Amino acid sequence: MSRIVNLGVLVSGSGSNLQSIIDHIEKGTLPARIRIILGNNPGAFALERARRHGIPCAVIEHGGAGSREEYDRKLVDSLQAHDVELVVLAGFMRVLSPLFLRAFPMRIMNIHPALLPSFPGTHGQKKAFDYGVKFSGCTVHFADEGVDTGPVIIQAIVPVYDADTEETLSRRILKEEHRIYPKAIKLYAEGKLQVEGRKVRVKDHPQPEDSPRHNPPVVDF
């Protein structure tokens, strides 16, 4: 059964995934409330999105904050002061310290624009495109101490066409990001995510159809 889960969202840039989460909450399809949006970049458009929707937001700049742990302590203090249960990374361009991860164990979600464990780190779309894969996509995972190495929650597959550019592929991947991130948060709110080692099992969820995809298409011959 769904419950309302308190979110804290960390942002650095435009915040299109943040907007998707806001839209689902306002439509009533995502049982969550955003208690605070924190950014490390005062010019991030994500903060303007927060203001437009009347969501509390603040900037905690890392310049002059001392060590990485000292900066993360400020983030943790603010999130805990706002009674945040689940932390959502929406384009937050900093690697979190062990101090932060210990404060929210397996309660930090991140989204990555590639099919992890392939192409971790920045510019996942470009790495996949340059490598010449036939399928790419996006991944929502729980954050751990590695870079894009945490347990996978949900993935979406996006074919790479011969006519694609990095930009067209990135747009199609982003469209799927906007679909799977709210879904992952909803599964958490419904209590359906069970972390067992590296695997995240989804309780009471239908098994996908066994329908392999091929690119280029494979036809009977």
N, C-alpha and C positions, 0 to 999 in steps of 0.2 A: 504494500500500500504506500502511495506517495505521501511525502511530507514536505514541508517547505524547508529548503536547505539554505543557510546563509552563506553567500558568496563574497569573497574578496577578489577583485580582479586587478592584476598587475599589467601595465601597458607601457609601451614606449613610442608607438607610432600612430597609424591612422585609425586602428581599432575597428576594422570591419568585422572581425569575429566577435568583438564586444557588442557591436550593433546587432548581429544575428542573435546573440544571447538575450539582449534587451528585448528585441522584437518577440521572441518566443515567450519570454516572461509576460510581456504586456498582452499577448494573445491568449494567455492562459494555458499554453501547451507545455510550459516548463515550470514545475513547482519549485521555484527558487526566488530569492530576493537578493539583490546586490546591496550589501551593507556599506561598502566602500570601494572606490576605484583609486588605486595608487599608481603614480607615474614617476619615472626618473627623468623625463624630458618635458620641461614646461611648455614646449611648442607642440606637443603631441596632439593631433586632432582627436584622439580618443578621449581626451579630457573635455573637449568641447561637446562631444557626444554625451558624456556624463551630465554636463550642465544642462543640455537641451532636454534631458529626461528627468531632471531634478534629482540626480543620484549624487550623494556626497562624494567628493573627490579631493585629492591632495597630491602635491608634488613633493617628493623626497629626493633631492638631487644628490648624486654620489660624489660630486666634487667637494673636497674638503671634509668628507664624512669619516676619514680615517681608514681603517682596515675594511676589508670586505665583510668581516663578521660584524663590525660596528655598524656598518650600513644596514646589513640584514637585520640586526637587532631592532633598528628603528622601524623597519617594515613589519617585523613580527609584533612589536609593541602596538603599532597602529591596528593591525589586523585583529589581534586579540582584544583590543579595546572596543572594537566594533562587533565582537561576538561572531567572528568568521569561523565557519566550520570547514569549508572547502575553498582552497585557493585556486584560482583559474589564471593561467598565464596566457595572455592574449597579445602576442608580439612583444613580450618583455625581453629586451636584449641584454640580459645579464645572466651569468651562471650563478645559481644559488649556492650558498655555502652550506656545509653540514649543519651549522647552527639553525638555519632556516628549515632545512629538511627535517631535523629532529623535532621542531616545533609543530609540524603538520605531517606526521608520518603517513604515507600513502593517502594523503588528503591534498595533494597538489597535482593538478592536471595541466598538461601542455599539449599543444598541437604542433605538428611538424608537416611541412609540405612535401613529403616523400613517404614511400612505403618502408618504414623502419624494419629491420636495422640497416637497410640500404640508405646511403647518402645522408648521414647525420650532419649536424652542425648547420652553419649558415648556407644560404643559396642552394637548398635542396633541389629546387626545380631545375636550376641551371646544371647542377651536377648530373641529374638524371638525364636531362636533354642532351648534354654533351657526351654522356656515356653511350647514348644510342639505345636505351631500353625501349621496349615496345609497350610496356605498361609502367605508369608511375601512379601517384595518388597522394594520400595524406593519412596521417596517423594521430589519434589521440592516445596519450599514454600517461601513466603516473610518473612523476619526476622522481629520480633518484640521484645519487652522487655523480653519475656519469653525464655525458652530453648526449641527450636523446637516447638513453639506454634503458629507461624504466619499463615496467610491464605494460604491454599493449592492451588497450581497452577496445578500440574500434578502428577499422581502417576502411577507406574507400579507394577503389581501383579506377584509374583514369587512363584510357588508352593514349598512346603517343602516335599521332598520325604523321605520315611523310611530309604533309604540307604544314605541319606545326612549326611555330617559332617558339623560343623560350617564353615570349609574352603570351601567345595564345594558349600554350600549355598551362602556364601559371594561372591564367584566368579560369580555366576549367577546373583546375585543382582547387582554387579558392572557393568556387561555387560549392564543391563538395565539403570543404572545411566548414562552411556555414551550415551544412546539414548535419554533420556528424558530431560537432562539438556540443551543441545543445542536447543531442541524443545521449552522449556520454554522461553529461551532467544529470539528465533525467534518470538514467539507469542508476546512478549513484543515489539520487534522491529516493528512488524506489527500493533501495537496499538490495539491488540485484547483482552488485559486483563483489565477487569473492576473489581475493588475491591469494594464489597458492604458488609460492616461489616466483617464477618468472611469468606464470600464466594468470590471466584474469578470466575467470569463468563468469558467465552471465546466467543467473538463475531464471528458470521459468521463461526462457526465451526460445522462440521457434528456431530450428536449425535452418540455415540458408539452403536453398535448392542446390543440388549438386550439378551445377551447370558451368563447366569450364569455359573460359573465354580465350580467344585466340586473336592475335594481331600480327600479320594479316589473317583474315578469316580462313578457316580450314573447312572446305566443302567436301562432300563425299566424292570419291573418284574411283 
